[in-house]
Structures are given as structure tokens and as C-alpha cells.
């Protein structure tokens, strides 16, 4: 085969592959609209993404890019091992667009955070697989996204509370924001409602502080925005990690059964030890008169994750 025919074959195969944008360590610091608009066959052209997005490192598609980007014709997402993809706000999808999402490995690929939910590589109970994400995104094809430009959405852990902050560049018909919390990243409960600016062409700053007695190392927060006509936009999920100096190794046995007697080696002088459930609700309080304390768990305690609070320190307890 002549060199000319080989060249034609290579060009033909390349054309079949379509537009492909890969997010890796080299361009992960760039906005998607910039990273995917370069090369001989870019995926982003004139504010429209068409083709395949390969995500090899954890990456967030920023709100500013999403506000000016339309996903068009045929879109595919490929998530590599250990990589997480986050949408800072709901994407805008052109009519008749098809969407697909695949993973490198069914156990080790990361999550897709979109529409206020986490999606996983394989089908889970509750409709949270990659396929569910693709179906959700495709179902919005041709629909108008909410007129809210999200500039920032952050969750920051403080010494005794979590600060939730977000800001918008403009709002048009925005009624209110609603915050949700989860200890697992899947099941969320509403915790606060914040009034929106309504109609505004200037930047608006919002903040709400979660001062509840949070239990567990990682906590997830979801932000939703409601329009006056009832339309809702999912603005993304953020997480915070809270350290627990009072370690589970100071509890014996751990895991334990309901009704078991536990021996605790306390790291400080305290008056009491408090048993909490995963939502931070008090189950029982025990007096503590020395650094070595013995307590008995309730006999009717269900299996699951619990926390022992000693002063301001927390330690996880697994009941089996």
C-alpha cells in the first residue's frame, strides 16, 4: 500500500473517531470550554460540545463554562479509574441530543456529580448509575435551564460548624435556594431554605452555617435553586471532611454487638461519654469518672454506624 493510501486511511479512521477531549493532569487546571476547544478536531466549537469527553483525573466543569456551553448532537462521557467528574450546575442540552456514559472499571471508576446527585459506575438501588445520569441528561434535551449564573459554591469545615457559601452573577425569577445534607452522599435531607434575590443583574453572596452536632468523617451538601414558576435547578454537591481525634482504636471491642460491654480509654478528663446515632441524635449518656471507662450498649441497638462523643472529640463505633 502506498504512503498516500496509508495517509488517507489514517485520516478516514480519525474522522470516524469524531471529536475527543481528554482531561488529564496537563490540562485539569483549565476551564472545559478552553481545554476542549484546541486541536485539529476540537470537541467545543462555537460554544457547543459534540463528541467524547475522557476524564482521567478528578475534574469540575465550572459554572461559567456551563452557562455558555450547549451539549449538542452526540455526547459521550468516559470516566477513568479513580477520577470523579463534577458539574458545577445543570448542563444545557440541545434538542435531539444523545448522551452516553461509560467507565474504565466497574469498581474503581469514580462518580459523576450532577443534578444534585452522585452517579456510580454500576446500577445501584435508587437510580444512581452512569446509565441513569446519561438518561437524565438526555431527558433535558431542548429544555431551558434556570436563569441563574452560579459563580461559587463551597462547603468549608470550621472548628464547630460547616460554612456553606455560594454566589451568583445574575438571577432572573429566582425564588429561593434549598440546602440538603447527607452522611452517605446518596440519601439527602433538607436542612435550610435561603431566599434568593429574585431579579438581579449584579453579584449576590449567600451563606448558611450548619451548627448541628455532625457525626462522621465526611459530610455531603447539595444545593438546589427554585424559580418562581416551580422549576428547580440542581447546583451540585460539595463535601467536607471532619477529623475525629478520639479514634476507634480506643474502644474495645469495636465492632461490637448490641448489649455488649465496652472498655474505653479516654484521651482527656471528661464528665460523660455520649452515644450518638449517625444523625447526631443522643441515644444514651454515661458518666465518666476515670480515664478508663466501661459502658454497656443498649440491647435494642440496631446494627449500623454510631459515634461516641468524649468532650469535643468523636470516635466511630460499628454495631454488628
N, C-alpha and C positions, 0 to 999 in steps of 0.2 A: 504494500500500500504506500502511495507517495506521501511525502510530508504534507502536501497541500490537503490531501484527503484526511490525514490524521488530524490536522488543524480544524477542518470542517467538522469532524466527528466530535472533537473536544468542545467546540463551540455549540454544537447541537445538544450534547449532554448537559452542558452548563445551562442552556436555555430551558431544558426540561426541569432542572432543579429549582428554577424560579428564584425569587428574591429571598435571601437568607441573611439574617442579622444575628451575630453571636455576641453575647455579653460575657466577657471574661475579665480576668484580673487587669488586663491592659486598658479597658475602656469602662470599667464599672463605675468610675467616678464621673462619667459623662451622663448628661441627660439622654434619654432614649431617642428623642427627636434629633439629637445631634449624632449620637453613636450609630444610628441606623440609617443615616442619610448620606453616608460616604461610600465609596467603592464604585465599581463598574455597573453593578446591578443593585442599587440600594433598595431596602425594604420601605423606607419612608421617602415619599416623593410628593411634593406639594401638600404636605400636611395629612397624607394618607398612608397608613401602613398596610402593605399587602405582602404576604409570604410567611416565612417561618422565623420565629424568634427562639434561638437557642440560649438558654440561661445556664451557664456553667458555674456561676458564683451567686451568692445571695444578692438580690438587687431589688430596688424600689423604683417603679415608674412614677416620676414626680407629678404632682398635681398640675403644675404649669404646662408640662408637655401634654398631659391627658386632656387639658382644657382646649388645646389647639390641635388635637390629633383625632382622626377618624380611622377606625379599623375597617378595611374595605375588601370586598371580593372573597378572598380565601385566606384565612389566618390559622396558623398552627403554632402551638407553644410546646417546646421540648425542655423539660427540666432535668438537669443532670444530678448526679449523686451529691447529696449534702447541700444543694442550692435551694433557696427559697425565693419566690417571686411575689412582690407586693405591689398592688395597685393603690396609689395614694387616694384615688377617688374613682367613681364608676367610669368605665370607658364608654365612648360614643361609638356605636357600630352602625355602618351603612346598611341600608335595606338589602336583603337577599345575600348577605354575607354568611359564609360557612365558617365554623370555628371548631378546631380540634386541639386536644392537649394530650401529650404522651410523656412518659417518664423513662429515665435511663435504667432504673431498678425499682421494682415494686415495693421494696422495703426501705431503701436508702435514699431515694429521691426526696426532696424537701416538699414544702407546702406551697400552695398558691393562696395568697390572701386577697380576696376581692369580694365586693358586695357585702361587706361586713361579716365574712365567714372565712374559715380556713378549709381548704380543699386538699385531700390527701391522694397519694398515687393510686390506691385501690379503693374499690367501693366499700363504704362504711355505712353503718346504720345512720339514717338521718339525711342522706343525700349530700355527702360531702366529699365525693371523689373528683378526680380530674375530669371525668366524663360529665359529672354534674356541673362543674364550672363551665365547661365548653357549651353545654346545653343552655345554661343560664345566660352566658354572654351572647350566644346566638339568638336567644329569645328576645333580646333587647334591640335587635337589628331594626333600624329605622325609627326608633323611639327617641324622643328628645330627652337629653339629660337635664338634671336640675340646674337652674341658673345660679350656681354658687361656685366661685373660684376659690378653692382651698389652697392657702399658701403654706400652712404649717399645721401639723397635728402631732403632738408629743405627749408622752407619759413619763414623768420623772419621779423617781423614788426619793423621798426625804427621810429624815430620821424617824418620824412618827406618822407620816402621811404620804400619799401619792398625789402629785400635782398634775392635772390634765389640762393642757393648753392647746389652743388652736386659733387660727386666724384666717380671715377670708379677704380676698382682694375686692370683691363686689358681691352684692346679693340682690336678687330680683324676685320678690314674692316669697322670701324665706320666712317661715313661721317660727320654728324652734329646732333646737338640737336635742338629741337624747343620747345619754351615755349608758353603756351596758358593761357589766363586769362578768368575768368567768375565771375560775381557777383551773380550768382544763383547756381552754381555747376552743371548745365546741359548744357547750351549753351556756348561754348568756342570760343574765337577768338585768332588768333596768334598774339604774341607781340614781339617775338625776335627769332633769329636764332644764334646759337653758334657753331663754327667749332669744331669738335671732333678731337681726337689725331690720328685717323686712325688705325694704328697698334702699340700697346704699351703693354708691359708686366709689366709696373710699374704704381703706383697710379697717377691719374690725377685729379686735382682740377678745378672746374668750378664755376663761379659766374656771375650773372647778376642782376642789380638793377633796379627795377621798380620805376621810379621817377615821374610817371604820377600823376595827381591830382585824386586819387582814391576816389570814393564816396560809402558810405555804410559801415556797421559794419564788415561784413565777406566777404573775397575775396578768390577765389579758383584759384590755379595754376596747370596746367597739363604739364608734361614733356614727350616728345617723342624723340626717337632716330632713325635716319635713317642710313641704311647701304649703301655702295657704289652701291649695286645692287637694291636699292629702297625699300628693306624690312624695315618695321617700327616696333618698339617696344614701347609699352606704359609703361612708368616707374612709373606711379602713379600720384595721386592728393594730393596736400597739401593745407592747408587753413591757413589764418591769420585773426585775429580779430583786428579791429582798433577802439579805443574808440572815442566817439563824445561828448565832454563836453557840447556843446551848444545843450541842449535837446529839443525834440519836444514839451515839455510842455511850452516852451517859445513862441510858435507860436499859435495864436488863430485866426480863428478856424483851427483845424488840426485833421482829414482830412478836405479838402476844395474843392470847385468846381472851374473849370476854370473861370476866370474873377472875382473871389472873392477878397474882400479887407481883408488883413491880418494885425493883430497887433502883432508886435514883441517886446519882452522885451530883449534887448541886454545885455549880461553879461560883455561887455567891451566897451571902446571907440574906435569906428571904423569909417572909412570914407564912407564905402559902404557895401551893402548886395548883394550877388551874387546868382542868381538862376541857379542851375545846373541840368542836366538830370542824369539818372542812370549811364551813361558812363563818367560823369565828364565834359561834354561839357557845355559851358556857354550859357544860354538862355537869361538872362536879368540881367542888373546891376542897382541897386537902390542906390541913395545917402542916407547916414545915418548921420543926424545932431544932434541926441539926443539918449539917451538910449531907448526911446520909439519911434518906427518907424512904419509907416503904408505903406504898399505896395499893389499894385493890380496885381494879376496874369494875364498873357495873356489870352484872351478869347478863343484862339485856342489851349490851352494846353490840350494834351491828358491825359486820366486817367492813373495813374501809380505812381511809386515812384520817388520823386525828392529830392533835397538837397538844403538847404540854407546855404551858407558859410558866416561866420562872422569872419573876420581875418583869423586865422588858425583853427577855430572851425566850426564844421559841425552839422547840425540837419536835420533829415529826415522830408519830407513833403509828405503826401499822397493826391493825387488828385483823386477825385471820379467822 
